[in-house]
Amino acid sequence: MNTPLRPPLRLGIAGLGTVGAGVVKIVQKHRDLLTARAGRPIEITAVSARSKGRDRGVPLDAYAWEDTPEALASRDDVDLFVELIGGEEGPAKAATEAAIASGKDVVTANKAMLALHGQALAEAAEAKGHVIRFEAAVAGGIPVVKALTEGLAGNEVIRVMGVMNGTCNYILTRMQNAGLSYQDVFAEADKLGYLEADPTLDVGGIDAGHKLALLASIAFGTRVNFAAMEIEGIERISIDDIRQAADMGFRIKLLGVAQMTGRGLESRMSPCLVPATSPLGQLENATNMVVLEGDASGQIVLRGAGAGEGPTASAVMSDIIDIARGTRLSTFGQPAAALRPTQGARASAPAPFYLRLALVDKPGALAKIAAVLGDAGISIDRMRQYGHEATTAPVLIVTHKTTRSALDEAVEAMHGTDVLAAAPVAIRIEEV
Ligand code: HSE
C-alpha cells in the first residue's frame, strides 16, 4: 500500500546567482527523486534576485517574482526561505530576520552572516521553534556540517582542521607547480573569476576563517566567536618559501585549526607547512579538505569541491530535504541559547617552525643567528644555506618544537643583530 504524500514543502529562493540557479535546476531535474526521498514534493513558489530580466539558463516563469528578498521572506505561501544572496549585513540579513519573524525555517549558504550574526539569528529562529541550516556555507559540496552535527555527535571533538578556501589553495599549488610568483598567480586567479568581489576575503584568510568559526561552534558547543580567531592570509608567501619548503619535504597551505584548551578556544587560520606526503599536503588546486578528530572516531578526512554551482547547490539541497523530511536540527547542533561563551586563546602548544632568513654574507653571521636561537631555548633540527644572491645568503632553518612566543622573541632579537638583510619569515609546521 502506498503511503499518502504529505503536502509539498514550498520554497522561496532569494538570490539567483550561480548557486541559486543550481538549486532551481536540481529541484526541476530531480522532482521525482526528491519527492520519494522527502516523502513529499519540494516546490518553488517564488524567487527574488537583483535583476529580473537576466537569462540564468533555467526557466523561472512558473514562479512568482518578488522585487525584494524581504517581501519574498514574508510570503504566506512560502514555508522555507532559501537565502543565497551573500554578504554579512544588508539584504541577506534583513530578509533572514523577516523570514524568522514570519515563522519560517531558513537555509543559507552565507558564512559571513552566520559567523558574525549566527548566534542572534539562531536564537531568534529557535525561540519561535524554527531552524536555520547552513551546510553550503562551509566547504561547498563536502557534507561537513552534517558529519560533525550528526555523524560525530557521540564524540568529544578533539580538533577540527581544514583547507577551506579553494582560491588560496589554487594560488599556492599553482605557484608550486608552475614556479610563478604570488602576484602572477593572483592576476591569473582574478582572470579566471576565482576571487571574491573583495579578494581580501579569500587571500586574507577571512572567508576560510568564517567557515572554521562555524565548525568550531558545532564541534565544541560554544558560541560562534569569529573575533577571537587568529587570522593571517597568504599574501606574504613567496615563491622562495614554496620552493624551499618543498625542498625540505613540506607544502604550504592556508590551514585552519580549532581545538579546545584549558585556556579557551584556540582557533587560527594561517599559512602552515604540512608534510608533502600527508592528505593535506597532496591537496591540489581549488579542492577543499576538512579533517575531523573525535575521541571515539579517530581522524576523519573529507575532501571535495569547496565551491561551484553543482557542489554548493547539492549542499543547499541536503538541508532542504532534511527540513522536508521533518529533520529539524538546531543550527549549531544544540540549542543556540545553550551554547557556552568562550574566550579565544592564543596558540601555545609547541610546534616546529620553518624560518627563512636572508643574511648579510660576512663571517660570523650564521653564528649570531644560532646564538640568538640558542639563547631563546630553540633547538635547530635542520638547516640549509642556499647559493648567494648578490651580497646576501639565503638560509633556511627547521626548528625542533618550540612555542610561538619563544620564536617571536628570537625573531625580535635577530632584528637587534647586524646580520639580517631582510625580515625573517617564520611559518609554523603543523602536525597533521
Ligand atoms: N571564495 C571561496 C573559495 C568560495 O575560494 O573557496 C566559497 O566560499
Residues whose N, C-alpha, C, O or C-beta is under 5 A from the ligand:
A	BS01	HSE	M164 N165 G166 T167 Y194 E196 D202 G306 A307
